[in-house]
């Protein structure tokens, strides 16, 4: 798990991160839990792309990938959706 309190500790290959309980795991009785969050790592995304169009596409794929995790898909599930 990435420690999001210190952005300098983000692995250079990490484009995004879902933090929270997925929709499949969430209970209607949960109280006091933080809402689910998706983090996109700007510098890592910018380093991975050469053009503005590439950056926009990578942001789209990364965001959809993390939304897949939020909905309950694991890495294999989001890969099967073409969101690697």
JOUR-V512889 format. One record per backbone hydrogen bond with DSSP energy under -1.0 kcal/mol. CO is the residue of the C=O (numbers start at 1). NH is the residue of the N-H. E is the energy in kcal/mol with one decimal. If there is no record, write none. Layout:
co=[CO | CO]
nh=[NH | NH]
e=[E | E]
//
This chain:
co=[2 | 3 | 6 | 7 | 11 | 15 | 17 | 19 | 22 | 27 | 37 | 39 | 40 | 41 | 42 | 43 | 44 | 51 | 52 | 53 | 54 | 55 | 56 | 57 | 58 | 59 | 60 | 61 | 62 | 63 | 64 | 65 | 66 | 67 | 68 | 69 | 70 | 74 | 75 | 76 | 78 | 79]
nh=[4 | 6 | 9 | 10 | 14 | 41 | 39 | 37 | 26 | 30 | 19 | 17 | 42 | 45 | 46 | 47 | 48 | 55 | 56 | 57 | 58 | 59 | 60 | 61 | 62 | 63 | 64 | 65 | 66 | 67 | 68 | 69 | 70 | 71 | 73 | 72 | 23 | 78 | 79 | 80 | 83 | 82]
e=[-1.1 | -1.2 | -2.4 | -1.5 | -1.9 | -2.6 | -3.1 | -3.0 | -1.6 | -1.4 | -3.2 | -2.3 | -1.0 | -2.5 | -2.8 | -2.5 | -1.5 | -2.1 | -2.4 | -2.2 | -2.5 | -2.5 | -2.1 | -2.6 | -2.6 | -2.7 | -2.6 | -2.4 | -2.4 | -2.3 | -2.2 | -1.5 | -2.1 | -1.9 | -2.5 | -1.0 | -2.9 | -2.4 | -2.0 | -2.2 | -2.4 | -1.8]
//
